[in-house]
Amino acid sequence: MKRFSPSLSLAAAAATAFIAVASSTGSGVASAQSATYTIEPTHTFVNFEAKHFGTSTLRGRFDKKVGSVTIDRAAKTGSVEITIDMTSLSTGVVPLDKHLSSDDFFSVAKFAEAKFVGNKFKFDGDKVTEVAGTLTLRGKTNPVVLKATSFNCYQHPYIKREVCGGDFETAIIRSQYDVSYGLPGIPDSIRLLIQVEAVKQ
């Protein structure tokens, strides 16, 4: 698999979630029939949560992602593609980062990228409430549905462009991606939380 290129700006991160990008302007920003947005990397992160033997919650995130979203608000359709640089994993604990990057978990040396591709959008009025697609991780592809817990668009005061974004979440079954280490002490169901903002092009 081709290595992730930091020069691509997951500002593109599709990431999942990303996706919120595809949504509409419920904040009063003038709507366009079809528009493309590029993920803004400093406001877009893919976070994960897992219980640790029924006690505390282990949290981490992926800091590098690229991607874009295209949406037709009138037709209520869109598409999104986000690529996550798996080498950008960070929990704040270096030994844990190394273990999670190993073959026990994400096998980053063999699978340097993960990708979300979505093409089914649900709306409440002009706002995206759900994006369905597939997540490819460790070479395995499975269906995923990202649900919005918040979404908004605004006119950015500095760059003078429309920015859309919000919070999305889903849960994945890690054993479906050949990540079974630590079961059942570390549960099979892993919560993903995606914060995303994207800039209209």
C-alpha positions in Angstrom: 0.0 0.0 0.0 1.3 3.5 -0.8 2.5 5.4 2.1 0.5 8.4 3.3 1.8 11.7 2.0 1.7 14.6 4.6 1.7 17.0 1.7 -1.8 16.1 1.0 -3.7 18.7 2.9 -7.3 13.5 6.0 -6.9 19.3 5.1 -8.3 17.0 3.0 -9.5 14.1 5.7 -12.4 13.1 4.5 -12.3 11.3 7.7 -14.3 9.9 8.6 -16.6 11.9 9.3 -15.8 13.9 8.1 -18.5 13.9 6.3 -20.2 16.5 8.0 -18.6 18.5 5.3 -21.2 17.1 3.0 -23.9 18.7 5.0 -25.8 21.8 4.4 -25.8 25.3 5.7 -28.5 25.4 8.4 -26.9 28.5 9.8 -28.2 30.9 7.1 -25.3 30.7 4.7 -26.5 30.8 1.1 -26.9 27.4 -0.3 -25.4 26.0 -3.4 -26.8 23.2 -5.5 -23.5 21.3 -5.6 -20.3 22.1 -3.8 -17.0 20.5 -2.9 -15.3 20.9 0.5 -11.8 20.2 1.6 -11.1 18.9 5.1 -9.4 21.4 7.4 -6.8 19.3 9.2 -6.4 21.5 12.3 -10.1 21.1 13.1 -10.5 17.5 12.1 -9.6 14.5 14.2 -10.5 10.8 14.4 -10.7 9.7 18.0 -11.3 6.2 19.4 -12.4 4.9 22.8 -12.3 1.4 24.4 -12.9 0.1 27.9 -9.8 -1.4 29.6 -10.9 -4.5 31.4 -14.1 -2.9 32.5 -12.4 0.0 34.3 -11.1 3.1 32.7 -11.6 4.2 29.1 -8.6 4.1 26.8 -8.6 7.0 24.3 -6.4 7.9 21.4 -6.6 9.7 18.1 -5.2 9.9 14.6 -3.8 13.3 13.8 -3.2 13.2 10.1 -5.9 12.8 7.5 -6.8 14.0 4.0 -10.0 14.0 2.0 -12.8 15.9 0.5 -16.6 15.9 0.3 -19.0 16.8 -2.6 -22.6 17.4 -1.9 -25.7 18.3 -3.9 -28.0 19.9 -1.4 -31.0 20.1 -3.7 -30.8 16.4 -4.7 -29.8 15.4 -1.1 -26.8 13.4 -2.4 -23.1 13.5 -1.9 -19.9 11.6 -1.7 -17.0 11.6 0.7 -13.5 10.0 0.8 -11.2 10.3 3.8 -7.8 8.7 4.3 -6.3 8.4 7.7 -2.5 8.2 8.3 -2.3 5.3 10.8 1.3 6.3 11.7 -0.1 9.4 13.3 -1.7 7.5 16.2 -1.4 9.2 19.5 -2.6 8.2 23.0 -0.1 10.4 25.0 1.7 7.2 26.1 4.6 6.3 23.8 4.9 2.6 24.8 1.1 2.2 24.2 1.4 3.9 20.8 4.0 1.4 19.8 1.9 -1.6 21.0 -1.2 -0.3 19.2 0.9 0.2 16.0 2.2 -3.4 16.2 0.7 -6.5 14.5 -1.3 -7.1 17.7 -3.5 -4.2 16.7 -3.2 -1.8 13.7 -0.1 -3.4 12.0 0.9 0.1 10.8 4.1 -1.1 9.1 1.9 -3.2 6.7 -1.2 -1.1 6.6 -0.2 2.6 6.8 -3.5 3.9 5.8 -7.2 3.5 6.6 -10.0 4.9 4.4 -13.6 5.8 4.8 -15.7 6.1 1.6 -19.3 7.3 1.9 -22.0 7.8 -0.7 -25.3 7.6 1.2 -26.5 10.7 3.1 -29.5 11.3 5.3 -30.8 14.9 5.9 -33.0 16.7 8.4 -34.0 19.7 6.2 -30.7 21.0 5.0 -28.5 19.3 7.6 -26.7 16.0 7.2 -27.7 13.6 10.0 -26.1 10.4 8.8 -23.5 9.2 6.3 -23.2 5.5 5.3 -20.3 3.9 3.6 -17.3 1.6 4.1 -14.3 1.6 6.3 -11.1 -0.1 5.1 -8.7 -1.0 8.0 -5.9 -3.5 7.9 -6.9 -4.5 4.4 -10.5 -5.4 5.5 -13.5 -3.4 4.3 -16.8 -3.3 6.2 -19.9 -1.2 6.2 -20.0 1.8 8.6 -22.7 4.4 9.4 -21.6 7.7 10.8 -24.3 9.6 12.8 -24.1 13.3 13.4 -24.5 14.6 16.9 -24.1 18.2 15.8 -23.6 20.0 12.5 -23.4 23.6 11.4 -22.1 25.9 8.6 -20.8 29.4 8.9 -19.0 32.1 6.9 -15.4 32.1 8.2 -14.4 35.7 9.2 -10.8 35.3 8.1 -10.7 33.2 5.0 -14.1 34.6 3.8 -15.4 31.1 2.8 -18.1 28.9 3.9 -17.0 26.2 6.5 -19.2 23.2 7.4 -18.5 20.7 10.1 -19.7 18.9 13.2 -19.3 15.8 15.4 -20.0 12.3 14.1 -19.8 9.0 15.8 -20.0 5.2 15.2 -18.9 1.9 16.6 -16.9 -0.7 14.8 -16.3 -4.4 15.6 -12.6 -4.6 15.6 -12.4 -8.4 15.1 -14.0 -7.8 11.7 -10.7 -6.1 10.8 -8.5 -8.9 12.2 -7.8 -7.0 15.4 -8.6 -9.6 18.1 -5.8 -9.1 20.6 -6.9 -8.7 24.2 -10.4 -9.9 23.8 -12.6 -9.8 25.9 -10.7 -7.6 28.4 -10.5 -5.0 25.7 -14.0 -5.1 24.1 -14.7 -6.0 20.5 -16.8 -2.8 20.0 -14.8 0.3 19.6 -16.3 3.8 19.6 -15.1 6.2 17.0 -15.7 10.0 17.5 -15.0 12.2 14.5 -14.8 16.0 14.7 -14.6 17.6 11.3 -14.6 21.0 9.6 -14.2 21.5 5.9 -13.8 24.6 3.7 -15.8 25.2 0.5 -13.7 25.3 -2.6 
